[in-house]
Amino acid sequence: MTMNLVVRRDVVQKKGVGPGSPLAQRFGALKGLTIGITTPGAAGDTYTRWMLKQAGLDPVKDVNIVQIGTPDALQAAMGQGRVDAFMLSAPTPERLERDGVGLILIKNSAGDTPEFRQFLHTVVATRRGYAERNPEAVQRVTRAIARGANVLLDQTEEGKKTLQKTFPRIPPEVLSLSVDNMKPGFLRNGRMSEEHWKNLSQVFQDVGITKGPLETREGKLWTNRYLPSF
């Protein structure tokens, strides 16, 4: 999971909590806040509502969820004090931390929320028939992605330099913080496990994406067959 919850720094201070506070206290501090989302039904909206329910909060009665739009719009809204919190992937939360406006209060990328410790947020998907007919093409794609993840795990600073060339508009300090925050969630060699899929299946059932449990054993919905073993 790469999506972390950032809260306005002044709100965090007023609530008397911080990133090191017990998770229950951090969730409790969200009560009464205005939480921004990009669009209804988007991942940030869906997972925020799920997290609130897991913490015993009512997403309708205990917080005010408002649609803001793009990540840039969310960043601006927090800077203007129109929203107190939102959940999004890097680098938007990190920009707000850099600017002293926000503070990442719940770091899902580091496993703060237990169900997201072994969880799949972004995957490479293809048609089964295509992969079976073109295994080498699929393997080239997965090998490149897996190598990139491994570089960020093992040669983090070198990996940051490469990413900086790809994303030159992201300030170096923001990119560096983004990589550091997301690093715990990177999978070595891109290899998935049944535990990843069990957690995904449970969350998907909870939020209504699926009506029942998914088949979590390898071979039905997912496979490591096309992944490299460096």
Buried (B, 14 or more C-beta within 10 A) or exposed (E): BBBBBBBBBEBBEEBEBEBEBEEEEBBBBBBEBBBBBBEEEEBBBBBBBBBBBBBEBEBEEBBBBEEBEEBEBBBBBBBEEBBBBBBBBBBBBBBBBBEEBBBBBBBBBBBBBEBBBBBBBEEEEBEEEEBEEEEEEBBEEBBEBBBBBBBBBEEEEEBBEEBBEEEEEBBEEBBBBBBBBBBBBBBEBBEBBEEBBBBBBBBBBBBEEBEEEBEBEBEEBBEBEBBBEE
